[in-house]
Amino acid sequence: MELPLVVGVDGSDPGLAALDWAVEEAARHGLPLRLVHASLWERYEGRVPSFARERPAGDVLAEHIVASAAERARLRRPEVKVSSDVLPEDPVSALLSAGHEAWSLVVGSRGRGELAGLTLGSVGLGVAARATCPVVVVRGGERNRQGAFGRVVVGVGDLPYCLGTVRFAFREAGVRGSPLHAVRAWRRPTPGHAASRTAGDGTSAHEERASANLDEALLQEVQEHPDVDVTRTPVEGPPRQVLLEASADADLVVVGALRRHGHPGLQLGRVAHTLLHHAQCPVAVVPQRV
C-alpha cells in the first residue's frame, strides 16, 4: 500500500499555502494526498443529541474547512487522489499520529489561532520536532514556494546521520528536475588553537576536510541519481547562517534532526530550529534516530 502525503489543513492563509504546496508535491511524486483537520470541538461541545436540529458550530466549521480544502486540491491537480479526515484531537497529536503512516507531513508556518507576528507557530514547531517521518514547513516568499528558482539546497551534517537527509534531498531534486546544492559549513580555527598550528593557518585543512565529508556523504546518492546535477560547496561560517543565506534563492532547503532514544520532547537542533523560524523558502526536516 502506497503511503500518502499528509497535509494539515485549518483554513488559514498559511494553511492554504501549505495545501497548495502539498498538492504539487503529491503530483510530483505520484502520491495520494490525505488532508487532516484536527479539532477539539467534540470534546468541548459534546456530541449532537438525537433531538437536536443543528450540529455544533465547530463541527460545521471543521467539515467546511476540509471540504473546501479537498475541492481546492482537486481543482489544482485533478490527477491527485485526495482523501480527508476530521479528527477530534489537538493538531500536533493528530499529525504526529498520521505521520506514522505517511510519506511525509506538510504543515503551514502558523495556524488560524496563532498571532500573525509569529515566525513559526506551535503546531509547525511541535510536529517538526517530534515526527518520525520527514516534515515540510511551508514558509518563505511566494516565488520560493512556487518553485521559481529551480534549486534544492541540502545541509550536509556528520556521517552517518546525514545520509537520510541527503537521500531525501536527492529524491526531491530528481522529481523536480532541479540541481542540488549540497552545503557543508566549516569554521576557521581560532588563533592559538591546536588546529591553527597545522599546515598554514589551518584554513586549507579544514576546508579540505569539509570537502571530503561532502564527497563521502554524497557518494552513494550520486551513483544512484546520475541525472541530478550536484554542486558541492564547503562554506566557511556557522551552519545556520550559511543555510539561511542559501534559502534566499532556493525552492526547498533540507536539513536533518537527530531523534535520541529515551529523550521525549522537542528535538530539532539549532540549525533546523533557526531555519524553521527564518528561512526564506520551505524547509524539510528529516528525522534520524540515534
Rosetta blueprint (number, residue, H / E / L):
1 M L
2 E L
3 L L
4 P L
5 L E
6 V E
7 V E
8 G E
9 V L
10 D L
11 G L
12 S L
13 D H
14 P H
15 G H
16 L H
17 A H
18 A H
19 L H
20 D H
21 W H
22 A H
23 V H
24 E H
25 E H
26 A H
27 A H
28 R H
29 H H
30 G L
31 L L
32 P L
33 L E
34 R E
35 L E
36 V E
37 H E
38 A E
39 S L
40 L L
41 W H
42 E H
43 R H
44 Y H
45 E H
46 G L
47 R L
48 V L
49 P L
50 S L
51 F L
52 A L
53 R L
54 E L
55 R L
56 P L
57 A H
58 G H
59 D H
60 V H
61 L H
62 A H
63 E H
64 H H
65 I H
66 V H
67 A H
68 S H
69 A H
70 A H
71 E H
72 R H
73 A H
74 R H
75 L H
76 R H
77 R L
78 P L
79 E L
80 V L
81 K L
82 V E
83 S E
84 S E
85 D E
86 V E
87 L E
88 P L
89 E L
90 D L
91 P H
92 V H
93 S H
94 A H
95 L H
96 L H
97 S H
98 A H
99 G H
100 H H
101 E H
102 A L
103 W L
104 S E
105 L E
106 V E
107 V E
108 G E
109 S L
110 R L
111 G L
112 R L
113 G L
114 E L
115 L L
116 A L
117 G L
118 L L
119 T L
120 L L
121 G L
122 S H
123 V H
124 G H
125 L H
126 G H
127 V H
128 A H
129 A L
130 R L
131 A L
132 T L
133 C L
134 P L
135 V E
136 V E
137 V E
138 V E
139 R L
140 G L
141 G L
142 E H
143 R H
144 N H
145 R H
146 Q L
147 G L
148 A L
149 F L
150 G L
151 R L
152 V E
153 V E
154 V E
155 G E
156 V L
157 G L
158 D L
159 L L
160 P L
161 Y L
162 C L
163 L H
164 G H
165 T H
166 V H
167 R H
168 F H
169 A H
170 F H
171 R H
172 E H
173 A H
174 G H
175 V H
176 R H
177 G L
178 S L
179 P L
180 L E
181 H E
182 A E
183 V E
184 R E
185 A E
186 W E
187 R L
188 R L
189 P L
190 T L
191 P L
192 G L
193 H L
194 A H
195 A H
196 S H
197 R H
198 T L
199 A L
200 G L
201 D L
202 G L
203 T H
204 S H
205 A H
206 H H
207 E H
208 E H
209 R H
210 A H
211 S H
212 A H
213 N H
214 L H
215 D H
216 E H
217 A H
218 L H
219 L H
220 Q H
221 E H
222 V H
223 Q H
224 E H
225 H L
226 P L
227 D L
228 V L
229 D L
230 V E
231 T E
232 R E
233 T E
234 P E
235 V E
236 E E
237 G L
238 P L
239 P H
240 R H
241 Q H
242 V H
243 L H
244 L H
245 E H
246 A H
247 S H
248 A H
249 D H
250 A L
251 D L
252 L E
253 V E
254 V E
255 V E
256 G E
257 A E
258 L E
259 R E
260 R L
261 H L
262 G L
263 H L
264 P L
265 G L
266 L L
267 Q L
268 L L
269 G L
270 R H
271 V H
272 A H
273 H H
274 T H
275 L H
276 L H
277 H H
278 H H
279 A L
280 Q L
281 C L
282 P L
283 V E
284 A E
285 V E
286 V E
287 P E
288 Q E
289 R E
290 V L
